[in-house]
Amino acid sequence: MGLLYEGKAKQLFEGPEPDTVIIRFKDSVTAGNAAKRAQIAEKGTLSAAISLKLLELVGAAGIPTHLLRWLDERSFLARLVEIIPLEVVVRNRAAGSIVRRLGLERGRAFEPPLIELFYKSDELGDPLLCESHIQLLELARPDELQQIKRLALQAQGILKAYFAPLQLELVDLKFEFGRVKGKIILADEISPDTMRLWDSETGQSFDKDVFREDKGELGATYLEVARRMGVR
């Protein structure tokens, strides 16, 4: 089966059935638009197991996703999706880029959660967009954008409630959406690569910030998340 696309952390292959793709998680990790990179043993299998569990979780709650079925320890079969080039970030607390952009105190709570929309473009540095920009660039219709925001808020609420008993606080996360026959569905992955998780008691990071900020060993961090989730 032919390789369709290779990204920083995943590969996409032609699927065995029409309108399907195989998503395979790599052991690579990057930060700063790939300025910093490394290979972490078993990262791909851990990210795949975590993502599969979380996609199944939100799917069971009624969020339409691209997930079809598990294939092997680092791959799953998914629907072929027309990706909308938006990164939809839902924030429960201030961390990362919003702290730098707005001068907010790290950890400041947002109630209700804050949604930010970024243009998915490495060449442009994933710029922050307003809804008028999205219409100007014809990335999504107004009704599609409202549905995307509604699904993003609903999915983060499900995930936040799931992580709470595991002593993990969902600080923020990034979603990507796409179209299948005109229907908006959740695509990509949900893993510590795409969200921030803090230990509820200590505030310790259990996500890619460990790599970004040299806070510890990333493989052990992802393994602990998988262990708390019961997928390792």
C-alpha positions as CSV (number, residue, x, y, z in Angstrom):
1,M,0.0,0.0,0.0
2,G,1.4,3.3,-1.1
3,L,2.6,6.1,1.2
4,L,0.3,9.1,0.7
5,Y,1.8,11.6,3.1
6,E,4.5,11.7,5.8
7,G,4.2,14.3,8.6
8,K,6.3,15.0,11.7
9,A,4.8,12.3,13.8
10,K,2.6,10.1,11.5
11,Q,2.5,8.5,8.1
12,L,-0.7,8.1,5.9
13,F,-1.0,5.1,3.6
14,E,-3.6,4.0,1.2
15,G,-6.2,1.9,2.9
16,P,-7.4,-1.6,2.0
17,E,-10.9,-0.4,1.3
18,P,-12.2,2.5,-0.8
19,D,-12.1,5.9,0.8
20,T,-9.9,4.7,3.7
21,V,-6.4,5.4,4.9
22,I,-4.0,3.8,7.3
23,I,-2.6,6.1,9.9
24,R,0.8,5.0,11.3
25,F,2.4,6.7,14.3
26,K,6.2,7.2,14.2
27,D,8.7,7.3,17.1
28,S,9.7,10.8,16.1
29,V,9.0,14.0,18.1
30,T,9.5,17.6,17.1
31,A,9.0,21.0,18.6
32,G,9.3,24.6,17.4
33,N,8.1,23.8,13.8
34,A,10.6,20.9,13.7
35,A,13.6,23.0,14.8
36,K,14.0,20.5,17.6
37,R,13.6,16.8,16.9
38,A,14.4,13.4,18.3
39,Q,13.5,9.7,18.1
40,I,11.9,8.2,21.2
41,A,11.6,4.5,21.5
42,E,8.0,3.2,21.7
43,K,6.6,6.8,21.3
44,G,4.6,5.7,18.3
45,T,3.0,2.7,20.0
46,L,2.1,4.7,23.1
47,S,0.7,7.6,21.1
48,A,-1.4,5.2,19.0
49,A,-2.8,3.4,22.0
50,I,-3.7,6.7,23.7
51,S,-5.2,8.2,20.6
52,L,-7.3,5.1,19.8
53,K,-8.7,5.0,23.3
54,L,-9.6,8.7,23.3
55,L,-11.1,8.7,19.8
56,E,-13.2,5.7,20.8
57,L,-14.3,7.6,23.9
58,V,-15.5,10.7,22.1
59,G,-17.0,8.6,19.4
60,A,-19.0,6.6,21.8
61,A,-20.4,9.9,23.2
62,G,-21.7,10.9,19.8
63,I,-18.8,12.9,18.3
64,P,-18.3,11.7,14.7
65,T,-14.7,10.7,14.1
66,H,-12.6,9.3,11.3
67,L,-11.6,6.2,13.3
68,L,-12.7,2.8,11.8
69,R,-10.7,0.1,13.6
70,W,-7.4,-0.8,15.2
71,L,-4.9,-2.5,12.9
72,D,-1.7,-3.1,14.9
73,E,0.2,-1.6,17.8
74,R,1.0,1.7,15.9
75,S,-1.6,1.9,13.2
76,F,-5.4,2.3,12.8
77,L,-7.7,2.4,9.8
78,A,-9.6,5.7,9.2
79,R,-12.0,7.3,6.8
80,L,-10.4,9.3,4.1
81,V,-11.1,12.9,5.1
82,E,-10.9,16.2,3.3
83,I,-9.0,18.0,6.0
84,I,-10.0,21.6,6.9
85,P,-6.7,23.5,7.4
86,L,-7.6,24.8,10.8
87,E,-6.1,23.9,14.2
88,V,-8.9,24.3,16.7
89,V,-7.4,24.9,20.2
90,V,-9.6,24.6,23.3
91,R,-8.0,26.1,26.4
92,N,-9.1,25.4,30.0
93,R,-6.0,27.2,31.4
94,A,-3.3,29.6,30.1
95,A,-0.2,27.8,28.9
96,G,2.1,27.8,25.9
97,S,1.6,30.4,23.2
98,I,-1.3,32.3,24.7
99,V,0.9,33.2,27.7
100,R,3.5,34.7,25.4
101,R,1.0,36.5,23.1
102,L,-1.2,38.0,25.7
103,G,1.0,38.3,28.8
104,L,-1.3,36.1,30.9
105,E,-0.2,34.3,34.0
106,R,0.5,30.7,33.3
107,G,-2.2,28.5,34.8
108,R,-4.9,31.2,34.7
109,A,-8.3,29.4,34.4
110,F,-10.7,30.0,31.6
111,E,-14.4,29.6,32.3
112,P,-15.9,28.9,29.9
113,P,-13.1,27.3,27.9
114,L,-11.4,29.6,25.4
115,I,-11.4,28.6,21.7
116,E,-8.6,29.8,19.3
117,L,-8.4,29.0,15.6
118,F,-5.1,28.8,13.8
119,Y,-4.3,28.5,10.1
120,K,-2.7,25.1,9.6
121,S,0.4,26.3,7.6
122,D,4.0,25.6,8.6
123,E,5.2,28.1,6.0
124,L,3.2,30.9,7.6
125,G,3.9,29.7,11.2
126,D,0.3,28.6,11.9
127,P,-1.1,32.2,12.4
128,L,-4.0,32.9,14.7
129,L,-7.2,33.6,12.7
130,C,-10.5,35.4,13.4
131,E,-13.7,34.2,11.8
132,S,-13.5,36.9,9.2
133,H,-10.1,35.6,8.1
134,I,-11.6,32.1,7.8
135,Q,-14.3,33.4,5.5
136,L,-11.8,35.5,3.5
137,L,-9.6,32.4,2.9
138,E,-12.7,30.2,2.3
139,L,-11.5,27.6,4.7
140,A,-15.0,26.8,6.1
141,R,-18.5,28.1,5.8
142,P,-20.0,29.9,8.8
143,D,-22.3,27.0,9.6
144,E,-19.4,24.6,9.4
145,L,-17.3,26.7,11.7
146,Q,-20.1,26.9,14.3
147,Q,-20.4,23.1,14.1
148,I,-16.6,22.7,14.5
149,K,-16.6,24.9,17.6
150,R,-19.6,23.1,19.1
151,L,-18.0,19.7,18.5
152,A,-14.6,20.9,19.9
153,L,-16.2,22.1,23.1
154,Q,-18.2,19.0,23.5
155,A,-15.2,16.7,22.9
156,Q,-13.0,18.6,25.3
157,G,-15.7,18.4,28.0
158,I,-15.8,14.6,27.6
159,L,-12.0,14.3,27.7
160,K,-11.7,16.7,30.7
161,A,-14.2,14.6,32.7
162,Y,-12.4,11.4,31.6
163,F,-9.0,12.5,32.8
164,A,-10.1,14.0,36.2
165,P,-10.3,10.7,38.0
166,L,-6.9,9.7,36.6
167,Q,-5.4,12.7,38.5
168,L,-4.7,14.5,35.2
169,E,-6.0,17.9,34.4
170,L,-6.7,18.7,30.7
171,V,-5.2,22.1,30.3
172,D,-5.6,22.5,26.5
173,L,-5.8,20.5,23.4
174,K,-5.7,20.8,19.6
175,F,-8.3,19.3,17.3
176,E,-8.4,19.0,13.5
177,F,-11.6,18.4,11.6
178,G,-12.5,17.5,8.1
179,R,-15.3,16.7,5.7
180,V,-16.7,13.3,4.6
181,K,-19.4,13.6,2.0
182,G,-20.2,17.1,3.3
183,K,-20.3,16.0,7.0
184,I,-18.0,17.5,9.6
185,I,-16.0,14.9,11.5
186,L,-13.1,14.9,14.0
187,A,-9.9,13.8,12.4
188,D,-6.2,13.4,13.2
189,E,-5.2,12.2,16.7
190,I,-5.8,12.9,20.4
191,S,-2.6,12.2,22.3
192,P,0.0,14.0,24.5
193,D,1.4,15.4,21.3
194,T,-1.8,17.4,20.8
195,M,-2.8,18.3,24.4
196,R,-1.4,19.5,27.7
197,L,-2.0,17.4,30.7
198,W,-0.9,18.4,34.2
199,D,-0.9,16.2,37.3
200,S,-3.8,17.4,39.4
201,E,-1.8,17.4,42.6
202,T,1.8,18.4,41.5
203,G,1.2,20.3,38.3
204,Q,3.8,18.1,36.6
205,S,3.5,18.1,32.8
206,F,2.5,14.8,31.1
207,D,2.7,15.9,27.5
208,K,5.0,17.1,24.8
209,D,6.1,20.1,26.9
210,V,8.4,17.6,28.6
211,F,10.4,17.5,25.3
212,R,9.8,21.2,24.4
213,E,11.1,22.4,27.7
214,D,13.6,19.6,28.6
215,K,11.7,18.7,31.7
216,G,12.4,14.9,31.6
217,E,12.2,11.8,29.6
218,L,9.3,11.8,27.1
219,G,9.0,8.0,26.7
220,A,8.5,7.5,30.4
221,T,6.0,10.4,30.5
222,Y,3.8,9.0,27.7
223,L,4.1,5.5,29.3
224,E,2.7,7.0,32.6
225,V,-0.3,8.5,30.8
226,A,-0.9,5.2,29.1
227,R,-0.7,3.4,32.4
228,R,-3.2,5.7,34.1
229,M,-5.5,5.2,31.1
230,G,-5.2,1.4,31.4
231,V,-3.8,1.0,27.9
232,R,-0.4,-0.2,29.1
